[in-house]
Amino acid sequence: MAREHMKSWQIGDVTVTRIVELWDFQDDIRMTMPEATEEEVLALEWLHPHYATPDGRQRMNFQGFVVQAPGRVIVVDSCIGAGRQRDFDVFCDLPEGFLEDLESLGVTRHDVDTVMCTHLHFDHVGWNTYKDPETGEYKPTFPNARYLFGRKEYEAWQETIRHDGHHTDTHLVECVDPIVAAGMADFIEANHVIADGIYCEPSHGHTPGHVHVRISSMGKDAIITGDLMHHPMQCAMPHRAATFDMDKEAGRQTRMGFVEKYRDSGVIVIGAHFFEPTAGHLETGADGETWFHGLGL
């Protein structure tokens, strides 16, 4: 995590800031889109150099977001967490720094009033808790916050996914269960209003109850995507299956509907895993195809 990778966007009187835990993670495009090829990546000139490498690999971040609105401090997706053991080495034993980055905004963990989880994958709930060095127990990181978990999402993880043999539940034990046990969780519906002008929209597919977060303020609009898409290439090919969608057909339909709704709308799209520029617009190119135009490019 590095302070220099923090970046903020102003949407009316709401400020959104990214806090990055893994910067410029590079991998085969099939990590995100199993049917994609390096040749297709290379053919999309607008992906280069920001979202793809010269040999056709994808570039992405793992990051969380802080939303500061009048009288409110909201964390949307609290990333991976420090010192954790996860299924892949790249996510293990990450350094501290998330809370220090938060404090650079003039915000302490005690100031956060809401933690909104678009879904309950390990890289979106990590800093929900911290490990008490004295007891070894995982405790809520933000003691004055209500933690918002989608009701459908939570029930799916508890009743089905957690016990299906394909998903480890370590991150739930560490980052979700302590919140519920402390009575700090609110189980919300997919159209939940978080604050004035900040609300959820359903985008099921990646997980059974996935949502994204819409922000509308003073005539300006933005969306924090969660994992309805992982890489800008999916803006051009929303119909392609996504590797990590639990319901691939539902995820495909969600992406197609999202692109259709927000293309050429002027709404700023803040991609939860998009590399720099993380925020931009969905636009129709001269060839009639959709592309992601990063802010500042």
KAHU-V449456 format. One record per helix or strand of 2 or more residues. SS is the DSSP state (@ for helix, = for strand). FROM is the first residue (numbers start at 1). LEN is the number of residues. If there is no record, write none. Layout:
ss from len
SS FROM LEN
SS FROM LEN
//
This chain:
ss from len
@ 3 3
= 7 5
= 14 14
@ 29 3
@ 38 6
@ 45 3
= 58 12
= 72 5
@ 89 3
@ 98 6
= 114 3
@ 122 3
@ 126 3
= 129 3
= 138 3
= 146 5
@ 151 9
@ 161 3
@ 170 6
@ 177 5
= 185 4
= 193 3
= 198 5
= 211 7
= 220 5
@ 233 4
@ 248 15
= 268 3
= 279 6
= 290 5
//
